[in-house]
Amino acid sequence: MLKGRKLIELSYDVQTGLGNTDVPDFDALRTMGMAATLAIHLRGLPEINYELLRKVSDHYFNIPSYALKEAVSILGEVEFIRIIKKGTTIKSIVPDIPHFKDLYEGVGDYFSFTELNEHEQGTLLILSQLQNKPENKHRIQHATGIESSLLERCMQIGTHGHYFKEFRARGKDIIVSPFYFADNLDELADMTAKSGSSDIKVVLDIIKNNQGWPLSLIEKRLELGGTKLTTTQKTLLVQLCSEGILKPPSIEFNGTKETFIFTPRPGQTKLDASNREIYERAMALVSCVRKGQLLAEQYRIRMPVRILETLRDKGFIGSNSEAANQYRNLVFLKVGHLVPTTGDRCQFTLIRNEENTEALNLAISLLRTGELANMDVNQEARLALSKDEKYIQSIISSAELKKREQITFDADAVEQYEQLLLAYE
């Protein structure tokens, strides 16, 4: 039975996928997802006018006004916010979320899986099977005990919400979640049908525990971070790379190119445009310190996490003769500069801005836990919550104008096309 963090994390994903789609089959699941959405975006913010929160929630989070009050009330009950009222009217909220508290866990303690209806339970059980691997549809049904008609309805809703996608591969029905796997899903489904989900899960779990490991060492030693791989698992890992399911970054040095392995990139819904750039920089940061740790020429890095913490806190890494090769990619990505010191030695200096700080925090998390920490946060929404109502109103007006412009353009294009056809009659 799902509970706590897992229960709310999956509910958040369902809510994000469905957006403003009304699903009569769901009830509490959407409320859980909305409460979690608010919690992860409110932490660290000052007092927020309720009218501003209402507009931002509707525009960015697809939380309508009638549902916002219940989500806010839940956060008040779990003491994540203080609600300021005048009579029965909510005037503002004051976020009071502990910095080190797990947000999903905090909201999750308020809900119970057993209180959800069968469609909600079925959806969350299916999604929980797909977080770390694709899966055979019949195996999911057997593992969860979901009836066929209920499974089909959950699949229908999930396909619309883009968190389920079904493939027919090698005579088998394979389900993949585009939330957790972004690239080349048809090949991933085919590999699952061919090799089974178990080996894929083992390989991805090992990669998660050793993010940024050099591919050449994996192929040479048949091991990853001290964990032995079977020949089948090694072949599978290489195939995941060659088919574009894993899209590892690479570093060129001394005329050679080295590839560094990471878990699959999450889908667009899970990783928005601004966070994708942070993610790319984080992978590059991990790759650079892994190169120094595992493929050093002279000066081996013994504590990769400590190097990144030093870069974040002090703004530079001590100079050495390998820095020019090791950190060149970070210069291209605008993470920092290479500053010559003496002889062939260079010092890598950080470009201090919010994006690079977030990338460093993510890189440290990838090394410590393998997790994509804080990548669910919509930075544009956070910015809007820190501004006034005029700011969000301008954002909303701009979005509406773009829609109208697109409609006008399409109509004009159709008319011009019709006139062109008439000219040739």
N, C-alpha and C positions, 0 to 999 in steps of 0.2 A: 504493500500500500504506500502511495506517495504521501509525503508530508514535508512540512517545514520549507526549507530552501528549494528543494526540487519541485514541490507543488506550485510555488509562486513563480519560480523561474519559467516553468513550462506555460503557466497561465499568461505570463507576460508575453511570451513568444506568440501564443495564439491571439491575444489581443492586438499585438503589433501587426500580425499578418492580416487579420480581418479588417482592421481599420474602422471605417464607419459603416461597414456592412452589418445589418441587423440580422441576427440568427435566432429565430424563435426557440431553437433546441437548447440554447445556452442561457444561463441565468447568473449564478454566483461566479462562474469561471471568468466572465468578462469583468465583473466587479473586482475580483482578485487581481487581474491583469492591470486594471486601471489604477488601483491602489499602489501596486508595485511600480508602475510607470511614474506616478507622481513622486514616490519616495526616492527613486534614484536620481530624479532631477532637482529635488528640493534641498538635498543635503548641502549645507554650507552657505545657503542663501539667507539674506536678511528678511525682515517682515515683508510680506507680499499682499498687495491689495487684491481682494477677492475677485473684483471685476476683471483685473488684469489676468489673474490666474484662470478665470473662466474662458477668456478669449484665447490665451496661449494654449490651454488644454484642448480646446475645440480645434484649433488650427494645426497644432503639431502632433497631438496625441490621439486625435479622434475620440475625445471624451466629451460627449454632449453635456449641456448644462444640467439636464435632469439627472444625469448619472454622476456628475462631479460631486454633488453634496454627499452622496453615500460614500464615495471613495475618500473624501476629506474627513468624514465622520470616523471612518475606520482608522485612518492615520492618527486622528485625535485620540481614539481609544487605546491604541498601542503606544501612545505618548511619543509619536514621531513629530507631531506639530501641536501648537497651541492655537485654538480657534478663538478669534476675537469677534464678539457679536454685539449688536445693538438691538436689544429685544430678541427677536427670533431671526434677525437678518445677519448673515455672516459679512463682516466688514473686511477682515483680513485674516491671514494665517501667519504664524511665526514658526518656521522650521526649527526643530530641536532634535535632530537626528544625531546620535552619538557617532563620532568620526570612525571609530573602530568596530562598530556594530554591523553585522551582516544584514543588509536591508531586506533581502529576500527572506531570511530566517525570521526577522522581526515581524514582517507582515504575515508570513506563513503560520506563525503561532496562533493567529486569529482564526484561521480557517481549518476545516477538516475535510479530507477526501471523501469520507462517508456521507457528508451532507450534500455532495454534488449529485446531479441527476445522471442517468446512464450515458447520455451523449457526452457530457462533460468528462465523466470518468473514462469512457472509451477513448476519447480524443487524447487525453493526457497520457494514458497508458501506451497508446500507439506512438505518440511523439517521444516518450521516454525511451522507447526501443530504438529510435532513429537518431538520437543525439550523437552517438559515437560511431555509427556505421549504417549503411543501407541494410535492408532486411527483406527476406522472402515473405510475401504477404501471408502465406499459409502458416509459416513459423510464428508470425506475430499473432495470428488468430489462435494458434495452439497455446502460445505462451501466456496470452492475456485472458483467454476464455471468452472473448467477445463473440456474440452471435453474428452470423453472416449479414443479416439485414442491418444491424447496428453498425457493423464495420463499414459497410458500403455507404451509409449515411455520413458517418464520421469522415470517410475518405472524400465524399462529395464536398462537404463543407471545407475540409482542409485543402483540397485542390483549389477551391475558390480563394482561400486565404493564403495560398502559395507556401504553406508549410508542409504539405504532402505533395509528392509527385510520383505517379505510378508508371513503370516501364514493363514492357514485355520483352524478356531477354532469354534466349536459349530454352524457350518453352516454359519459362517461369515468370510469375508476377513479382516484380521487385519494387519496393517502395523506398524512395529517397526523400530526405527533407532538404529542400533548397535553402532552408534557414542555416543549416550547419555545413553544407557542401555547396560551393558556388560554381565550380568549374567542371565541364565535361561530364554531366550527370549520366548521359546515356552510356558512356564507356564505363563509368563507375558501376552502373547497374549490370552491365555485361560481365564485368569482373566479379561482381558478387554472385551472379548466377553460375559463373564458371568455377570460382574458387570457394564459394561459401562466405558468409559474413564473419565467421569466427577468426580466420586468419587475418582478414582485413582489420578487424577490431584489435587483435593482438598487435599488429604492426602500428596502427594509429596510436594505440595506448603507449607503446614504447617510444614513439616519436614525441608524444606529448610530454613524457617524462625526461626527454633529452632534446629539447627544441634547439635547432640550429646546428646539429651534428653534421660534419662533412661527409658527403656521399662517398668519396673515394675511400675513406676509412671503413665505412660500412661494407662496401664491396670487398675490400681487401681482408678485413678481419672477421667478416660474418657476425659482427656484433655491433650494438649501438648503446653507448653509455654503460658498458659492462654487461649488457643483456645479450645473450647469444640468440642469433636468428637461425632458423632452419633455411636450407637452400630455397625452399618454396617461399618463405616469408621475404627473403632477400630479393628474389625475383619479382615478387609482388610489389615490394617497395620501389624497385627500379621502374616497374611498369606504371605505377601510380605517378611517377615523375614524368616518364616518357609520354604518357597519355594526357598530360596537362591537368591531372586531378590535383596533384601537388604542384605548386608553381614556385619552386625554391629560388631564392636570389643567389647570385654568384659573385665571386671576387677574382679579379685577374691579378696575378703577381708572378714575376720572373718567367713570363711567357706562358704561364699555365692558367687555366680557369678552374676554380673550385666551386662546387655547388653545395649549399647548406640546406638541410632538410627541416621543414616545419609542417605542422598539421595543416589540413586543408583550410583555405581561406573561407570564412563564413560568407553567406549570401548577402545580397544588397540590402535586404530588409533588416538583417542583423548588424550590418556594418555600413553606415551611411557614407557619403562622399568624403566628408571631412575626417571621419575616423579611419577611412581606408588609407588616407595619406599618412596618418599617424601610425597605422599598422605597418605600412611599407617601411617607414623610417625605423620602427622598432625591430623589424626583421633584419634590416641592414646593421643596426647596432649590435644585435646578438651575433650575427654572422662575423662581424669584425672581431669581437672579443673571442669567439670560438676559434677563429683563425689563429689568433695569438696564443690561445690555450693549447690547441691540438696540432697546429701546423706551423709552429714558430720556427724561424731560422736560427735565432740566437737567444732572444729574450722572451721566454715563455711566460704567459699570463697564468698564474696559479689560482686566482680568485676572480673569475669574470664578473660576478655580481658586484664585487667591491670596486672594480674598475669603473663600472657604469654608475655606481653610487657616487664615486669621487667626481666623475664628469658632471653629474647632476648638481652636486653640492658645491664643488669648487669652481666648476666651469672650464676645466682643462684636464688633460691627461699628460703625465710626465713624458718628456721627449725621449725618442729612441730612433735608431736607424731603420726600423721596419715600419714606422708610422706612415710614411708616404704611400706604401703599398696597402697597408692594413686598413687605413681610414679614408682612402680615396673616394669610395662610394658615398661616404657620408658628406663629403664636400659637394658632390653632384646633387645630393638630396637636400642640400642647404641646412644640414644639421650643424655644421661647424666649418672651421678653417684650419688648414695646415700652416703652421708658422715655423719657418726655418730657425734653428738655434745655432748649433755649431757643426761644421763638417756636413755629413749627410743626415744629421739628426733633425727631426721635426717634432713639434708639439701640436697636438690636436686641441683646438679651442672651440668651445660650444658657442653657437649663436643662441643667445638666451631669448626665447619667446615661449608662449603657452604651448604651441604645438610640439616643440622639441622637448619640453619638460614632460608632456604627456607621453611622448614616444619613449623617453627614457624610463618613465614609470612602468610603461607596458613591457618594455624590454626586460626590466628587472623582474617583473611578474612572470614573464615567459621562462626566464631562467630558474626562478624559485619554484614555481608551481605548474608551469605549462599553460596557465590560464590567460585568456584575453580579458584582463581586468578592466572594468569601466568602459568597455567599448559599446555598451548599450545606451550611453548618454548622448542625447542630441544636443550638441554645443550651441546650435542656433536657438533652440528652445530655452536653454539656460540663459543665454544672453538676453532674450526677450523678457524673461522673468525678472531680470535685474534692471530692466528699463522701465519706462512709464507706458501708459495706455496709448499715447500718440505713436510710439514706436511700433507696437504690435498692430495697431490699426493701419499704419502705413504698409506693413508687411502683408496684411490681409488684402488691402486695396490693390497692392501690386500684383498679388497672386490672382485676384479676380480680373484685373486688367489683362494679364497675360492670357487667361482663358478666353476673354472676349476677342483679343487680337488674333488668337489662333482660330477661333470660329470664323471671324471675318475673313482671314486669309484663305481658309479652306473654301468659303463660299465664293470668293473672288476667283480662286483658282478653277473651280468648277465652271463658273460663267465664262472665263477666258477659254477654257477647253471646249465648251459648247460652241462658242463663237468661231473657234478655229475649225471645228468640224463642219460648221455651216458654210465656211468660206470655200470648202473643197467639194461641196455638193453640186 
